[in-house]
Amino acid sequence: MNNWISVKDTLPEAEQEVLILTENGVITTAMYEDGTIYTEDSCWNWYDVDFDYDEENNKYIICEGWWENKHYNGG
């Protein structure tokens, strides 16, 4: 059974932890943020990260991208 899904085909749901293969060839866990979730609504604790600011709602939004901080941090 092969459960690998390429991000070229589809992205995971926001905040779903998945396995990734880094450009360095390292396999680790990470999650994708779609740029629509406020920090206060996230299931993760965010600190020391630059956020987008939603002036209309006076809230910070987690920037779109891949996030990993548990096992590997190659930049």
N, C-alpha and C positions, 0 to 999 in steps of 0.2 A: 504494500500500500504506500503510495507516494502522496504526501500531503503538502509538499512544497508548492507554494503559489508565488509566481514572480510578480513583483510590483509593477512590471510592465503590463500585466494582465489586470490586476486590481489591487487597490490598497486595502489594508485591514481597517476595521472600524477604529475610530479614535479611541485611544487609551487601552487598546487590547495589546497585551504583551505577546510578542512573537519572537521567533528565532530569526536572526539576520546573519548574513555573510558579509563582513566588512571588505573594503577594498584591499586590506592587508591579508585577506584570507582567513580571518578569525571569525568563528561562529560564536555568537553571544545573544543575549536577550535584549530586546529594545521595544519601544512602542512608537507608534505614529500619532502625531497630533495634527488635526486638520485645520487648525487656526480659528475654530469657532467656540472653543470651550473656555469659560472664565476660570481663573485660578481657583476661585472659591467653590466652583462646582466640580472640580477635578477630583479624581480618586487618588491622586498623587500629591505629595508635599513638594511644593516648588519653592526654591530659594536660590539666590545668587544667579538668577537668569534674567535676561532682558525680555520684557513682555511688550506686546502691543497694548496701547491704552485706548479704551472705548470711552471717549469723552461724554457721549450721549448718556451712557448708563453708569459712568463713573466706576468702571471696573477694568481689571487687567485681563487680557486674553493671552493664552498660551500660543506662542508662535507656531506656525505650521512647520513640520519637519520630523525627523527621527530623533528620538531621545534614548539615551542609554547611560546608566551610571552605576550599575551594580557590579559588573565583572570586568569590564574593559573600557578604557577610555583612550582611544587613539587620536582624539581631536576630531 
